[in-house]
Amino acid sequence: MSGIEFASLISHFMRSGGDLVQAAQNAAVNRQTPKTVAACLKSAVDVGTLTDSDFARPLEGYSQIIAAFLESLVNRSFFDTALVNGAFRRLPIGQSIAIISSGAAASIVGEGAVKNFTKIGTSGALLLQERKAVGLLAMTEELLRNAAAGSLDIITRELQTAVGKATDLEFFNVMLDGSGAFSTTSAGTSANTAADVGTILSNLNTSATSQIYFAADSTVCKKLSVRVTTAGEQAFPGVTAQGGELLGYPLICTDAVPSGYLVGMDCD
């Protein structure tokens, strides 16, 4: 699934005015409706029996459709791209999390020797609060009635872009408030850009398990992609207008970064 199933599902809901029976009927006769969406809407009105062990299986489609849309945000959002790549630690929402100031330590001991105990040091606590990104679109009944694959693709792309940007804006608003390092990119030589990257790295508290990512807007990415060395060679061949790899580190293009800035952070 590519995420377009989500747009198809909500379009049938909207066209039917929230009537699940009508939405299922509309989906059944519309050849443009993805099979997963038709199965989900049908499952909402079919009656199950105790002898049918698979009657609730189509309900799994709802979770699959939502998961597919969230995964489709990759390359639309810095946060979602890093999340899918496993850069962030996943922690429970709404709970107080202790901030580790000193981790556990191990040592080599001989057979039968005393084993050393270590203590994890903490400094304060952090309450993880849930944040929600919401994107709403108003559509005419005519558009919903005649929605073809092309129009659904446009709706999907607009939702992806809107949700991805809102997520990144909130993410960087929090991260750049004293917890991230950032530097302006140089308009001159590649050596100046390398120095900027070095400055950012020196400002980060890193370890062997660090997951370092860089972020910049499309203007900065375009400048980096065409920057050349004194020998006339491409200075950063791994960078394109959409991001890529900068000096061996992932570079993600996002409109949420202040214009003209290169942002680096340890996501671990």
Summary of the structure (lengths in Angstrom):
residues: 268
radius of gyration: 24.5
end to end distance: 29.2
largest distance: 79.6
contacts: 707
relative contact order: 0.13
helix: 40%
strand: 16%
